[in-house]
């Protein structure tokens, strides 16, 4: 024998309409959660970059300004989750569906675990 034998299995999902709704709700909540956390990190980076750019405008080289820019706390997992849980009860604006002219509000938290 030259190496381990690997077996693979393929399964097809055939959800009922009710299960499809639950899967869609979890996928939407996961997408909203990812975008929420990414937005927090991008905002922190933008604050750091604004401090660095201010130093550059004051005459410091970009390399030195990068080293001496004011530190900005990058949100960690616990802070992000706390802020995420604080948004429960506030509707987000959902994407436009085909033929719609305005965004639909949707409640991402209804029936979804907050760790989705």
C-alpha positions as CSV (number, residue, x, y, z in Angstrom):
1,X,0.0,0.0,0.0
2,X,1.4,3.4,-1.0
3,X,-0.7,5.7,1.0
4,X,-4.0,6.3,2.8
5,X,-7.2,5.5,0.9
6,X,-9.6,8.5,0.8
7,X,-13.3,7.9,0.3
8,X,-15.6,10.7,-0.9
9,X,-19.4,10.8,-0.8
10,X,-21.7,13.2,-2.6
11,X,-25.1,14.1,-1.2
12,X,-27.7,16.3,-2.8
13,X,-30.0,18.6,-0.8
14,X,-33.6,18.5,-1.6
15,X,-35.1,20.9,1.0
16,X,-38.8,21.5,1.4
17,X,-40.1,25.0,0.9
18,X,-40.0,25.6,4.7
19,X,-36.5,24.3,4.9
20,X,-35.5,26.5,2.0
21,X,-36.8,29.5,3.9
22,X,-34.7,28.6,7.0
23,X,-31.6,28.0,4.9
24,X,-32.1,31.4,3.1
25,X,-32.6,33.1,6.5
26,X,-29.4,31.6,7.9
27,X,-27.5,32.5,4.7
28,X,-28.8,36.1,4.9
29,X,-27.9,36.4,8.6
30,X,-24.3,35.1,7.9
31,X,-23.9,37.6,5.1
32,X,-25.1,40.4,7.2
33,X,-22.8,39.4,10.1
34,X,-19.8,39.2,7.8
35,X,-20.5,42.6,6.3
36,X,-21.1,44.1,9.8
37,X,-17.7,42.8,11.1
38,X,-15.9,43.9,7.9
39,X,-17.4,47.3,8.2
40,X,-16.1,47.7,11.7
41,X,-12.6,46.7,10.7
42,X,-12.7,48.9,7.6
43,X,-13.8,51.9,9.8
44,X,-10.9,51.3,12.2
45,X,-8.4,51.1,9.3
46,X,-9.8,54.3,7.9
47,X,-9.3,56.1,11.3
48,X,-5.7,54.9,11.3
49,X,-5.1,55.9,7.8
50,X,-6.6,59.4,8.5
51,X,-4.0,59.8,11.3
52,X,-1.2,58.7,9.1
53,X,-2.3,61.0,6.2
54,X,-2.4,63.9,8.7
55,X,1.2,63.3,9.6
56,X,2.2,63.1,5.9
57,X,0.5,66.5,5.3
58,X,2.5,67.9,8.2
59,X,5.7,67.0,6.4
60,X,6.6,63.6,7.6
61,X,7.6,60.9,5.1
62,X,5.0,58.3,4.4
63,X,7.3,55.5,5.8
64,X,7.8,57.4,9.1
65,X,4.2,58.4,9.3
66,X,3.2,54.7,8.9
67,X,5.4,53.8,11.9
68,X,4.3,56.8,14.1
69,X,0.6,57.0,13.2
70,X,-1.7,57.0,16.2
71,X,-2.7,53.4,17.2
72,X,-6.3,52.6,16.5
73,X,-7.8,49.6,18.3
74,X,-8.9,47.0,15.7
75,X,-12.2,45.5,16.9
76,X,-11.7,42.0,18.2
77,X,-14.2,39.1,18.1
78,X,-15.8,39.9,21.5
79,X,-16.3,43.6,20.7
80,X,-17.7,42.8,17.2
81,X,-20.1,40.2,18.7
82,X,-21.3,42.6,21.4
83,X,-22.0,45.3,18.9
84,X,-23.7,42.8,16.6
85,X,-26.0,41.6,19.4
86,X,-26.8,45.3,20.2
87,X,-28.3,45.7,16.7
88,X,-30.9,43.0,17.3
89,X,-34.3,44.5,16.8
90,X,-33.1,47.1,14.3
91,X,-34.1,46.3,10.7
92,X,-31.5,46.2,8.0
93,X,-32.4,47.1,4.5
94,X,-32.5,44.0,2.3
95,X,-31.5,43.8,-1.3
96,X,-33.8,44.7,-4.2
97,X,-35.6,41.7,-5.7
98,X,-36.4,41.5,-9.4
99,X,-39.1,44.1,-10.3
100,X,-38.9,46.0,-7.0
101,X,-38.2,49.7,-6.9
102,X,-37.3,50.1,-3.2
103,X,-35.4,48.0,-0.7
104,X,-37.3,45.7,1.5
105,X,-36.6,45.6,5.3
106,X,-36.0,42.2,6.6
107,X,-35.4,41.0,10.2
108,X,-32.3,38.9,10.0
109,X,-32.6,37.8,13.6
110,X,-36.0,36.1,13.4
111,X,-35.5,32.4,14.0
112,X,-31.7,32.5,13.5
113,X,-29.0,31.8,16.0
114,X,-26.8,34.9,16.5
115,X,-23.7,32.9,15.8
116,X,-24.9,32.1,12.2
